[in-house]
Amino acid sequence: MQQLSWTDDMMLRAERPETPMQIQMLLIYDPSTAPGGKVTFAGIRSELEARLHLAPTFRRRLTELPGGLHKRYWVDDPDFDLDYHVRHIALPQPGDWHRLCIEVARIHERQIDLRRPPWEITLIEGLNSIPGVPNGAFAISLKLHHCAVDGMESVELMFAMHDLASDSPRPDPPESPWRPDPLPSTASLLSRTAINGALYPIRASRVLAPMALKAARRLAGLSPKLAGGVASTLAGSGPALPPSTQFNESVSPQRVFEALFHDLADIKRIKARVPGSTVNDVALACVGGALREYLHRCGDLPDQSLVAACLISLRGAADKGSGGNMLFGRLQQLGTTTEDPLDRLASIAAETAAFRATSDKSETTELLDLVGTVPTVLLGATVKAASVLPFSGPTIANTTVSNVRGPDEPMYFHGARLVRATGLGPLVGGLNLFHVVTSYNGTFSIGVTADRNALPDPATYADCMEAAFQELRAATG
């Protein structure tokens, strides 16, 4: 048994039917590299079955604690059924991009059954009319609950599913057949809950005591000027909150999806025009330009800059394959009031550089540990209450942006070459637009997930994203 971290547990407690907390990868393949130039559903199922032992996530499910008094545990699923998790659909012909986006959005909006291992794979056939994609291509939608993995860990799951050559042999089978461990009894779960409750004051003191001493030392060393700045910010004279937009209203259960793909070399050429900028800065500048253009077309562009909530991974090399979530967030101005695209990129790069110069990973980890000392039930109730009425308070951010770097080399699944990769992210009430930035084998993509009411015309937003990218590329000369 492995207990969820408090972060993973919050992913469960914050979920509602209209806001399923799940992430999704859309992977598009060229079957011509597979043996015989064809991939079948039976072959895909067989390939997955041969790789289940490479990632514990595949066969673990959650167990409920009595009364929900503490964090749940991962346990082996004694009734694991691969056929439940692997599905198969075909696009109506001509099998174009628009229809693929509709089907992917429909898959994303359905909640995962948390009584089973929280993942689903859907084979999507009939991709016969998508520019840049070989005729006869197929796609795989891999959907996982966010309590099981974050974006970086989903890439590790990709490695478990794929090979680095089309003719690679399957991985060696396990030394012995998989047999699930027995499920814990109610009595043992109650006992664990009681022990955790008894040890809670000790654990909390281990986190709170050193942090209180460190905070006291820092406060004592604050200069009068800095202390005055903190006081003025707390008094309400600091930077204004971002404006509210159509992406900051209540959320419905319906989703839309779009994505654009570009050569990573073009993104790097744009990056080179602004010294000190990064590929992620270019992505943020594209998002800012797209939002500026879209809201301008809607006649609703605010005078203040829109702000993105940027998700950042705390996962180090030693944490790969550990599952769960190791994330924190920061706020980033998107420069939507700036007309010149290079000026927008420069301002974003300056802000992110300042953040990197002053951020401390250990301090962020300590802050997350501090939040984790709040009793689980109380923290869960707070998160759920905030997700129910997020739009009654001030807008903190207008969109979410998550950057997930994929493999740099080509990958193959059952012999078929992966040609495109992008992703979808979860929405919460009041943040109804999510951008997933992904790179894979020289290709750069931005996948967009949105509430249908917030973005009723996703193809128009895709046009705006393309226009923002072309503006940046043209500005590089």
C-alpha positions as CSV (number, residue, x, y, z in Angstrom):
1,M,0.0,0.0,0.0
2,Q,1.2,3.5,-0.8
3,Q,-0.6,6.5,0.6
4,L,-1.3,9.5,-1.6
5,S,0.5,12.8,-1.0
6,W,-1.6,15.7,0.2
7,T,-1.3,17.2,-3.3
8,D,-2.6,14.0,-5.0
9,D,-5.4,13.8,-2.4
10,M,-6.5,17.4,-3.2
11,M,-6.8,16.4,-6.9
12,L,-9.5,14.0,-5.7
13,R,-11.2,16.2,-3.2
14,A,-11.5,19.1,-5.6
15,E,-13.2,17.1,-8.3
16,R,-16.8,17.7,-9.3
17,P,-18.8,16.2,-12.2
18,E,-18.3,19.3,-14.3
19,T,-14.6,19.6,-13.4
20,P,-13.0,16.1,-13.7
21,M,-9.4,16.4,-12.6
22,Q,-7.7,14.5,-15.4
23,I,-5.0,15.0,-18.0
24,Q,-4.9,13.5,-21.4
25,M,-2.3,13.0,-24.2
26,L,-3.2,12.9,-27.9
27,L,-0.7,10.8,-29.8
28,I,-0.8,10.4,-33.6
29,Y,1.0,7.6,-35.4
30,D,2.1,6.6,-38.9
31,P,1.4,2.9,-39.3
32,S,3.5,2.5,-42.4
33,T,6.6,1.8,-40.2
34,A,4.9,-1.1,-38.5
35,P,5.3,-4.7,-39.7
36,G,3.1,-5.1,-42.8
37,G,2.4,-1.3,-42.7
38,K,-0.7,-1.9,-40.5
39,V,-1.7,-1.8,-36.8
40,T,-4.7,-3.5,-35.5
41,F,-6.7,-3.1,-32.3
42,A,-5.8,-6.6,-31.2
43,G,-2.1,-5.8,-31.8
44,I,-2.4,-2.7,-29.7
45,R,-4.1,-4.5,-26.9
46,S,-1.5,-7.2,-27.0
47,E,1.3,-4.6,-26.9
48,L,-0.1,-2.9,-23.9
49,E,-0.6,-6.2,-22.0
50,A,3.1,-7.0,-22.6
51,R,4.1,-3.7,-20.9
52,L,1.8,-3.5,-17.9
53,H,4.6,-4.6,-15.5
54,L,6.7,-1.6,-16.6
55,A,4.5,1.0,-14.7
56,P,2.7,0.3,-11.4
57,T,0.1,2.9,-12.4
58,F,-1.5,0.6,-14.9
59,R,-2.8,-1.9,-12.2
60,R,-3.3,0.3,-9.1
61,R,-6.6,1.7,-7.9
62,L,-7.6,3.8,-4.9
63,T,-9.1,2.5,-1.7
64,E,-11.5,4.6,0.3
65,L,-10.8,5.3,4.0
66,P,-13.7,5.1,6.4
67,G,-15.3,8.5,6.6
68,G,-12.7,10.0,4.3
69,L,-10.8,11.1,7.3
70,H,-7.4,10.8,5.8
71,K,-5.6,10.4,2.5
72,R,-6.4,7.4,0.4
73,Y,-4.0,4.6,-0.5
74,W,-3.0,3.0,-3.8
75,V,-3.7,-0.7,-3.8
76,D,-3.5,-3.5,-6.4
77,D,-6.7,-4.0,-8.3
78,P,-7.7,-7.6,-7.7
79,D,-10.3,-7.3,-10.6
80,F,-8.0,-5.6,-13.1
81,D,-9.5,-5.9,-16.6
82,L,-7.4,-4.6,-19.5
83,D,-10.4,-4.7,-21.8
84,Y,-12.2,-2.1,-19.7
85,H,-9.3,0.4,-20.0
86,V,-8.7,0.0,-23.8
87,R,-11.4,1.3,-26.1
88,H,-11.7,1.7,-29.9
89,I,-13.6,4.2,-32.1
90,A,-13.3,5.4,-35.7
91,L,-13.8,8.9,-37.0
92,P,-16.7,9.6,-39.4
93,Q,-15.2,10.1,-42.8
94,P,-13.4,12.0,-44.3
95,G,-11.7,11.8,-40.9
96,D,-10.6,15.4,-40.7
97,W,-9.0,17.5,-37.9
98,H,-12.2,19.1,-36.8
99,R,-13.9,15.7,-36.2
100,L,-10.8,14.5,-34.3
101,C,-10.9,17.5,-32.0
102,I,-14.6,16.9,-31.2
103,E,-14.1,13.2,-30.3
104,V,-11.0,14.0,-28.2
105,A,-13.0,16.7,-26.3
106,R,-15.8,14.2,-25.7
107,I,-13.4,11.7,-24.3
108,H,-11.8,14.3,-22.0
109,E,-15.1,15.5,-20.5
110,R,-16.1,12.1,-19.2
111,Q,-15.1,11.3,-15.7
112,I,-12.8,8.4,-15.0
113,D,-14.2,5.6,-12.9
114,L,-12.2,5.8,-9.7
115,R,-13.2,2.3,-8.6
116,R,-10.7,1.1,-11.2
117,P,-7.2,2.0,-12.0
118,P,-7.7,5.7,-13.2
119,W,-6.6,5.5,-16.8
120,E,-8.1,4.9,-20.2
121,I,-6.7,4.4,-23.7
122,T,-8.8,5.0,-26.8
123,L,-7.6,3.9,-30.2
124,I,-9.0,6.4,-32.8
125,E,-8.9,5.2,-36.4
126,G,-9.7,6.8,-39.7
127,L,-7.5,9.9,-39.7
128,N,-7.6,10.2,-43.4
129,S,-7.8,14.0,-44.1
130,I,-5.5,15.8,-41.7
131,P,-2.9,18.1,-43.2
132,G,0.6,16.9,-42.3
133,V,-0.5,13.5,-41.1
134,P,-0.1,10.4,-43.3
135,N,-3.3,9.0,-44.8
136,G,-4.5,6.1,-42.7
137,A,-2.9,7.3,-39.5
138,F,-4.4,6.5,-36.2
139,A,-4.4,8.2,-32.8
140,I,-4.2,7.1,-29.2
141,S,-5.9,9.1,-26.5
142,L,-4.3,8.3,-23.1
143,K,-6.3,9.8,-20.2
144,L,-5.2,9.6,-16.6
145,H,-6.5,11.1,-13.4
146,H,-4.3,13.8,-12.1
147,C,-4.0,12.1,-8.7
148,A,-2.0,9.4,-10.4
149,V,0.5,11.5,-12.4
150,D,1.4,15.0,-13.3
151,G,2.6,16.1,-16.8
152,M,6.2,15.0,-16.3
153,E,5.2,11.6,-15.0
154,S,2.9,11.1,-17.9
155,V,6.0,11.4,-20.1
156,E,7.6,8.6,-18.1
157,L,4.5,6.5,-18.8
158,M,5.0,7.2,-22.5
159,F,8.5,5.7,-22.3
160,A,7.0,2.6,-20.7
161,M,4.6,2.3,-23.7
162,H,7.1,3.1,-26.5
163,D,10.3,1.9,-28.2
164,L,13.1,3.8,-29.8
165,A,13.0,1.8,-33.0
166,S,10.2,0.3,-35.1
167,D,11.7,-3.2,-34.9
168,S,12.6,-3.2,-31.2
169,P,11.7,-6.5,-29.4
170,R,9.1,-6.3,-26.7
171,P,10.4,-5.8,-23.2
172,D,11.3,-8.9,-21.2
173,P,8.4,-10.3,-19.2
174,P,8.5,-10.1,-15.4
175,E,10.3,-12.9,-13.6
176,S,7.0,-14.2,-12.2
177,P,3.3,-13.5,-13.2
178,W,1.6,-10.6,-11.6
179,R,-0.5,-11.4,-8.6
180,P,-2.3,-8.6,-6.7
181,D,-1.7,-8.1,-3.0
182,P,-4.7,-8.6,-0.8
183,L,-6.9,-5.6,-0.3
184,P,-6.6,-4.1,3.2
185,S,-9.4,-4.7,5.7
186,T,-11.6,-2.0,7.1
187,A,-10.0,-2.6,10.5
188,S,-6.5,-2.1,9.2
189,L,-7.5,1.1,7.4
190,L,-9.1,2.4,10.6
191,S,-6.0,1.5,12.5
192,R,-3.8,3.3,10.1
193,T,-6.1,6.4,10.3
194,A,-5.9,6.4,14.1
195,I,-2.1,6.1,14.1
196,N,-1.8,8.9,11.6
197,G,-4.0,11.0,13.7
198,A,-2.0,10.4,16.8
199,L,1.3,11.2,15.0
200,Y,-0.1,14.3,13.3
201,P,1.1,16.8,16.0
202,I,4.6,15.4,15.7
203,R,4.7,15.6,12.0
204,A,3.3,19.1,12.0
205,S,5.8,20.3,14.5
206,R,8.7,19.0,12.5
207,V,7.5,21.1,9.6
208,L,6.3,24.2,11.5
209,A,9.1,24.7,14.0
210,P,12.0,25.1,11.6
211,M,9.9,27.2,9.2
212,A,8.8,29.5,12.0
213,L,12.5,30.0,13.1
214,K,13.5,30.7,9.5
215,A,10.7,33.2,9.0
216,A,11.5,35.0,12.2
217,R,15.2,35.4,11.1
218,R,14.1,36.7,7.7
219,L,11.6,39.2,9.2
220,A,14.3,40.5,11.6
221,G,16.6,41.1,8.6
222,L,14.1,43.0,6.4
223,S,15.3,46.4,5.5
224,P,12.8,49.3,6.3
225,K,12.3,49.9,2.6
226,L,11.4,46.2,1.9
227,A,9.2,46.0,5.0
228,G,7.3,49.1,3.8
229,G,6.8,47.5,0.4
230,V,5.3,44.4,2.0
231,A,3.0,46.5,4.2
232,S,1.8,48.5,1.2
233,T,1.1,45.4,-0.8
234,L,-0.9,43.9,2.1
235,A,-2.8,47.2,2.4
236,G,-4.0,46.9,-1.1
237,S,-1.8,49.4,-3.0
238,G,0.2,46.7,-4.8
239,P,-0.2,45.5,-8.4
240,A,-3.8,45.3,-9.5
241,L,-5.4,41.9,-10.0
242,P,-5.9,40.7,-13.6
243,P,-9.2,41.6,-15.3
244,S,-12.0,39.1,-15.5
245,T,-12.8,37.7,-18.9
246,Q,-15.2,35.2,-20.5
247,F,-12.7,32.5,-19.4
248,N,-13.3,33.3,-15.7
249,E,-16.9,32.4,-15.3
250,S,-18.6,29.2,-14.0
251,V,-17.7,26.0,-15.8
252,S,-20.0,23.6,-17.6
253,P,-19.4,19.8,-18.2
254,Q,-18.7,20.3,-21.9
255,R,-15.2,20.7,-23.4
256,V,-13.7,21.8,-26.6
257,F,-10.1,21.1,-27.8
258,E,-7.7,22.5,-30.4
259,A,-4.0,22.3,-31.1
260,L,-1.4,23.8,-33.3
261,F,2.0,22.3,-34.3
262,H,5.2,24.0,-35.4
263,D,8.8,23.2,-36.0
264,L,10.8,23.6,-32.8
265,A,13.6,25.1,-34.9
266,D,11.3,28.1,-35.7
267,I,10.6,28.5,-32.0
268,K,14.3,28.5,-31.2
269,R,14.9,31.1,-34.0
270,I,12.3,33.4,-32.4
271,K,14.0,32.8,-29.0
272,A,17.3,33.8,-30.3
273,R,16.0,37.3,-31.2
274,V,15.4,38.1,-27.5
275,P,18.6,37.3,-25.5
276,G,17.9,35.4,-22.3
277,S,14.5,34.2,-23.4
278,T,13.5,30.5,-23.4
279,V,11.3,28.2,-25.5
280,N,8.7,28.5,-22.7
281,D,8.9,32.3,-22.9
282,V,8.1,32.0,-26.6
283,A,5.1,29.8,-25.8
284,L,3.8,32.3,-23.3
285,A,4.2,35.1,-25.9
286,C,2.2,33.0,-28.4
287,V,-0.5,32.5,-25.8
288,G,-0.5,36.2,-24.9
289,G,-0.7,37.2,-28.6
290,A,-3.5,34.7,-29.3
291,L,-5.6,36.0,-26.3
292,R,-5.0,39.5,-27.4
293,E,-6.2,38.8,-31.0
294,Y,-9.1,36.7,-29.9
295,L,-10.5,39.1,-27.4
296,H,-9.9,42.0,-29.8
297,R,-12.0,40.2,-32.4
298,C,-14.7,39.7,-29.7
299,G,-14.5,43.4,-28.8
300,D,-13.6,42.5,-25.3
301,L,-9.9,43.1,-24.9
302,P,-9.2,44.5,-21.4
303,D,-6.9,47.5,-20.8
304,Q,-5.0,45.5,-18.3
305,S,-2.7,42.6,-19.2
306,L,-4.1,39.1,-18.8
307,V,-2.3,36.7,-16.4
308,A,-1.4,33.1,-16.7
309,A,-1.1,30.6,-13.9
310,C,2.0,28.7,-14.9
311,L,2.5,25.2,-13.5
312,I,6.2,24.3,-12.7
313,S,7.5,20.9,-11.8
314,L,9.6,20.3,-8.7
315,R,10.5,16.8,-9.9
316,G,14.2,16.1,-9.9
317,A,16.0,13.2,-11.7
318,A,15.7,11.0,-8.6
319,D,11.9,11.5,-8.6
320,K,11.3,10.1,-12.1
321,G,8.9,7.2,-12.1
322,S,7.7,7.9,-8.5
323,G,4.2,8.9,-9.8
324,G,1.9,11.5,-8.3
325,N,2.3,15.3,-8.4
326,M,5.2,17.5,-7.7
327,L,4.0,20.8,-8.8
328,F,3.6,24.4,-7.8
329,G,2.4,27.5,-9.6
330,R,3.3,31.1,-10.3
331,L,1.6,34.0,-12.0
332,Q,2.9,35.4,-15.3
333,Q,1.8,38.6,-17.1
334,L,1.1,37.8,-20.7
335,G,1.6,41.2,-22.3
336,T,-1.8,41.4,-23.9
337,T,-1.7,45.2,-23.8
338,T,1.5,45.2,-25.9
339,E,1.1,45.3,-29.7
340,D,4.7,44.5,-30.7
341,P,5.2,40.7,-30.5
342,L,9.0,41.0,-29.7
343,D,8.3,43.6,-27.0
344,R,5.8,41.2,-25.5
345,L,8.4,38.4,-25.6
346,A,11.0,40.6,-24.0
347,S,8.8,41.6,-21.1
348,I,7.8,38.0,-20.5
349,A,11.4,36.9,-20.6
350,A,12.4,39.6,-18.2
351,E,9.8,38.5,-15.7
352,T,10.6,34.8,-15.9
353,A,14.3,35.6,-15.6
354,A,13.7,37.6,-12.5
355,F,11.6,34.7,-11.1
356,R,14.4,32.2,-11.8
357,A,16.9,34.4,-10.1
358,T,14.9,34.8,-6.9
359,S,13.1,31.4,-6.7
360,D,14.3,28.8,-4.3
361,K,13.2,25.2,-4.9
362,S,13.8,24.2,-1.3
363,E,11.6,27.1,0.0
364,T,8.8,26.1,-2.4
365,T,9.0,22.5,-1.2
366,E,8.9,23.8,2.4
367,L,5.8,25.8,1.6
368,L,4.1,22.8,0.2
369,D,5.0,20.8,3.3
370,L,3.5,23.6,5.4
371,V,0.2,23.4,3.5
372,G,0.3,19.6,3.9
373,T,0.2,20.0,7.7
374,V,-3.4,21.3,7.5
375,P,-5.7,18.4,8.5
376,T,-6.8,16.6,5.3
377,V,-10.6,16.9,5.8
378,L,-10.3,20.7,6.5
379,L,-8.1,21.3,3.5
380,G,-10.3,19.2,1.3
381,A,-13.4,21.1,2.4
382,T,-11.6,24.4,1.7
383,V,-10.5,23.3,-1.8
384,K,-14.0,22.0,-2.7
385,A,-15.7,25.2,-1.4
386,A,-13.2,27.3,-3.4
387,S,-13.9,25.3,-6.6
388,V,-17.7,25.7,-6.2
389,L,-17.7,29.5,-6.0
390,P,-14.4,30.7,-7.5
391,F,-16.0,33.5,-9.5
392,S,-17.4,35.2,-6.4
393,G,-14.0,36.4,-5.5
394,P,-11.3,38.3,-7.4
395,T,-9.8,36.9,-10.6
396,I,-6.3,35.5,-9.8
397,A,-5.4,34.4,-13.4
398,N,-7.1,34.2,-16.8
399,T,-5.7,30.9,-18.1
400,T,-3.4,28.1,-17.1
401,V,-0.2,27.2,-19.0
402,S,1.7,24.0,-18.4
403,N,4.9,23.1,-20.2
404,V,5.7,19.4,-20.6
405,R,8.9,18.5,-22.5
406,G,8.6,15.3,-24.3
407,P,11.2,13.0,-25.8
408,D,13.7,14.5,-28.3
409,E,14.0,11.3,-30.3
410,P,11.4,9.5,-32.4
411,M,9.3,6.9,-30.6
412,Y,7.4,3.9,-31.8
413,F,4.4,2.0,-30.5
414,H,3.8,-1.5,-31.8
415,G,6.1,-0.5,-34.7
416,A,4.1,2.7,-35.7
417,R,6.0,5.9,-35.5
418,L,4.7,8.7,-33.3
419,V,4.5,11.8,-35.5
420,R,2.6,14.2,-33.3
421,A,2.0,14.7,-29.6
422,T,-0.1,17.2,-27.7
423,G,-2.1,17.3,-24.5
424,L,-5.2,18.4,-22.6
425,G,-5.5,19.7,-19.1
426,P,-8.2,19.9,-16.4
427,L,-10.4,23.0,-15.9
428,V,-11.6,24.3,-12.6
429,G,-14.3,26.9,-12.1
430,G,-13.1,30.3,-12.9
431,L,-10.1,29.1,-15.0
432,N,-11.8,27.7,-18.1
433,L,-8.9,27.8,-20.6
434,F,-5.9,25.5,-20.3
435,H,-2.8,25.5,-22.6
436,V,-0.6,22.5,-22.7
437,V,2.8,23.3,-24.3
438,T,4.6,20.2,-25.5
439,S,7.7,19.4,-27.5
440,Y,8.5,16.1,-29.2
441,N,11.2,15.1,-31.7
442,G,11.7,18.6,-33.2
443,T,7.9,19.5,-33.1
444,F,6.4,22.1,-30.8
445,S,2.7,22.2,-30.0
446,I,0.2,24.1,-27.9
447,G,-2.9,22.1,-27.0
448,V,-6.0,24.1,-25.8
449,T,-8.7,22.7,-23.5
450,A,-11.6,25.0,-22.8
451,D,-15.2,25.1,-21.5
452,R,-17.6,25.1,-24.4
453,N,-19.4,28.2,-23.1
454,A,-16.1,30.0,-22.6
455,L,-14.8,29.2,-26.1
456,P,-17.7,28.3,-28.4
457,D,-15.5,28.8,-31.5
458,P,-12.2,26.9,-30.9
459,A,-11.3,27.0,-34.6
460,T,-11.3,30.8,-34.4
461,Y,-9.0,30.7,-31.4
462,A,-6.7,28.3,-33.3
463,D,-6.6,31.0,-36.1
464,C,-5.6,33.5,-33.4
465,M,-2.8,31.2,-32.2
466,E,-1.5,30.8,-35.7
467,A,-1.6,34.6,-36.2
468,A,0.3,35.1,-33.0
469,F,3.0,32.6,-34.0
470,Q,3.3,34.1,-37.6
471,E,3.7,37.6,-36.1
472,L,6.6,36.4,-33.9
473,R,8.2,34.6,-36.8
474,A,7.8,37.6,-39.1
475,A,9.4,39.8,-36.5
476,T,12.5,37.7,-36.5
477,G,13.1,38.7,-40.1
